[in-house]
């Protein structure tokens, strides 16, 4: 069945400027880390991407190793682009990819060398069936490659036209600051940083967000729902059959669902209900309340889940009492 995008796709989405750049990103972006690989149902992923675009989500985030198996999320998304986003629709999308984790055997298949980053991007473009990506990330810092080499490779990738912007992911504050400065001296601005950030993982608040604000770099947190812990899936201590905790290849282990975590998410859920939100919606709103955050990256397994997350935008405000209550819950048993 042919796809015709909704004519009202931009009516209800909030768009935020990414750092000090000219680029605006939707407040909610779609990540294809899970649920879009070779082990997943292609048509389900296709319907999610169609629905996301129909609701103003213009940013689709990938990496070379997303799947499983690695590379299959890019292959599937490339097929969806070719089927559904023909003509000039690609120009309405911000498509990102990354390189940094293990992709092929031998010493050139991971980390941050010039050899690996450029080879990996070329492979990603083949899988995506694209001439360029909008954003290309160094997925993680490499302790054994000079940071100057990694940043020079990113700079040259932009100059080659194979990426319009570059970003960093999983860089802590000191290494992020150094990388941003190296790029600036080369003449390429770091557009965005993608750290892990949620109510349950808050290390970015210890300095990274301040550095990003200082240098005019955007921020797109991943895992804002703590791999599903900050949803109603596990509120009663059960592990649903299709949840990440139930999957052999999932990133969330069932051992993470401790009595302490159950007590916290139950208490947080009570605050969410008073706000007229689901727990997931409140957790996303809590991230987006900070104006240093450009967009929040969600992963979903169904169109229904996507729409639930999109409803987050109906209530992004918190009063002091709510924030104080949330802090008290998050401090439990620390």
Beta strands, then each sheet from edge to edge (+ up, - down):
strand 1: 15-17
strand 2: 24-26
strand 3: 28-31
strand 4: 59-61
strand 5: 94-99
strand 6: 133-138
strand 7: 163-169
strand 8: 190-194
strand 9: 218-221
strand 10: 295-298
sheet 1: 1+ 2-
sheet 2: 3+ 4+ 5+ 6+ 7+ 8+ 9+ 10+ 3+
end
